[in-house]
Amino acid sequence: MDQLSSEGPPPPGPAGRTPPPLDDIDRAILRELAADGRLSMRALAERVNVSRSNAYTRVERLIADDVITGFTARVNPVRAGLGTAAYVLINIEQNSWRKVSAQLGKVPGIEHMAFVGGDVDLIMLVRTPDNVSLREIVLSRIHTIEGVRSTRTWLIFDETPPRPARTPSA
């Protein structure tokens, strides 16, 4: 999708400033928090071998620099009543991606959405309670959005839990 790249890169960070590079301790903090976001500052400090005040200051800086964007729980979707999952691939009219994206943001069940290059324009992970709900979302919600040309739906039979994001090593 050429129009995505024509807008240039996203802003560098809060207030337009580029955050300083991460050092080994920052990366260790990110690894530990990705594995267990409920760690106390004391436990975090012990695991990365810094003082508690240093750990706290670093975490606050990582939040302020938008490196850490939040803390969440990992939910088992099947146990939460979302037993049907599918990747929905969408082709759109090339100049409509902003409007399509805004409308898709209102559709329930879309867990993740990514504009991509290649044979399709957009890939979404959709979770619903059952196949009837999935069909309703794809045919009655997504297909009615102006700018959507076509979809392909790939049912997910089994999946592994997501792994924590990896931090750069240097």
Residue pairs with C-beta under 8 A, 6 or more apart in sequence:
1 94
1 97
1 115
1 117
1 121
2 94
3 94
3 95
3 97
4 97
4 115
12 18
12 19
13 19
13 65
13 66
14 64
14 65
14 66
19 65
19 66
19 67
20 65
22 30
22 67
22 167
22 168
25 48
25 50
25 58
26 58
26 62
26 67
26 167
27 167
27 168
27 169
28 47
28 48
29 44
29 48
29 55
29 58
29 59
29 62
30 62
30 67
30 68
30 165
30 167
31 164
31 167
32 39
32 44
32 47
32 48
33 39
33 44
33 59
33 68
33 71
34 164
34 165
34 167
35 164
37 71
37 72
38 71
39 47
41 52
41 55
41 56
41 59
42 52
44 55
44 59
45 51
45 52
45 54
45 55
45 56
48 55
50 58
59 68
62 68
74 161
74 162
77 83
77 85
77 127
81 129
82 109
82 127
82 128
82 129
83 129
83 130
84 127
84 128
84 129
84 130
84 131
84 133
84 134
84 155
85 125
85 126
85 127
85 128
85 155
85 156
85 159
86 125
86 126
86 134
86 153
86 154
86 155
86 156
87 123
87 124
87 125
87 126
87 153
87 154
87 156
88 123
88 124
88 126
88 138
88 142
88 151
88 152
88 153
88 154
89 120
89 122
89 123
89 124
89 151
89 152
89 153
89 154
90 100
90 120
90 121
90 122
90 123
90 124
90 142
90 148
90 149
90 150
90 151
91 120
91 121
91 122
91 148
91 149
91 150
91 151
92 100
92 121
92 122
92 147
92 148
92 149
93 147
93 149
94 121
96 146
96 147
97 115
97 121
97 122
97 147
99 146
99 147
100 122
100 145
100 146
100 147
100 148
101 113
101 115
103 145
103 146
104 110
104 113
104 122
104 124
104 142
104 145
105 113
107 137
107 141
107 142
108 137
109 126
109 127
109 128
109 133
109 134
109 137
110 124
110 125
110 126
111 124
111 125
111 126
111 127
112 124
112 125
113 122
113 123
113 124
113 125
114 122
114 123
114 124
115 121
115 122
116 122
116 123
120 152
126 134
126 137
126 138
128 134
128 137
134 153
138 151
138 153
142 148
142 151
143 151
